[in-house]
Amino acid sequence: MSKVIVVGGGTGIGLLVVRKALLDSADEVIVFDRNLGMALAEMKNSYPSRLTAIEVQINKAVDWGLFFSDIDEVTSIVYVLPACKSRDLSANDLGYTPQFSENISSVNLSLLELVATVKQKLIDPSSIVLVSSVLATRVAVQDASLDYHVSKAVLDSIMRYLAVKLAPRCTVNCVAPGLIARDESSALLREEITSNRVRKSVPLGRPSSQEEVAKLIWILCKGELSYVTGQIIIMDGGSSVLEAYSVGSA
């Protein structure tokens, strides 16, 4: 039995992971999100017996035990939620918001509560994949939000801890994307100034797609990289290995 939990699976990367799980014959996929969306509803119509969608605001107040009393085993967990808003208009000139502590703790604490609730249900082998960001170790000069950067850095630390605590039966890893073009209308592809900047700063010359990120997540979920755990897998097209001076002089 393959039972997959996707937190943040209503849209974007999470929704693509849900689709991959269903197409790859997962026995049951349970999706949690605050906004389930039309695309997920259509998917539910196609897979009524294998897809469960639960609308809930994901924060530290969620009582995960309410949702898992009838579930005997879990094969993988995907946690896709953003730690907080990446561009928060309430941030001050140092980049943090009045809700800094809540932004840092709420979603990450919810993750820990989820794992505590289902850890005895994780089969051997199982997997947990968290979506982090390259911004956990970098600074975005424009539209920077310290809340977002720090909360993702905390997520990375939680991942390492869980990788040790849940070994050997469960692998735990982070996927850390860089620039992502959500669709063909993205400014990263469409606007000349922005796309030129991307070509100079990313060795592969383009942003990633959501599909590419979802594909890596699902590979980890399926256990195809069964000896990889406790790792932050960076998907930034090589920009992290590019010497900073060469970007400015390109």
Buried (B, 14 or more C-beta within 10 A) or exposed (E): EBBBBBBBBBBBBBBBBBBBBBEEEBEBBBBBBEEBBEBBEEBBEEBEEBBBBEEBEBBBEBEBEEBBEEBEEBBBBBBBBBBBBBEBEEBEEEBBBEBBEBBBBBBBBBBBBBBEBBBEBBBEEBBBBBBBBBBBBBEBEEEBBBBBBBBBBBBBEBBBEBBEEBEEEBBBBBBBBBBBBBEEEBEBBEEEEBBEBBEBBBEEEBBBBBEBBBBBBBBBBBBEBEEBBBBBBBBBBEBBEBEEEEEEEE
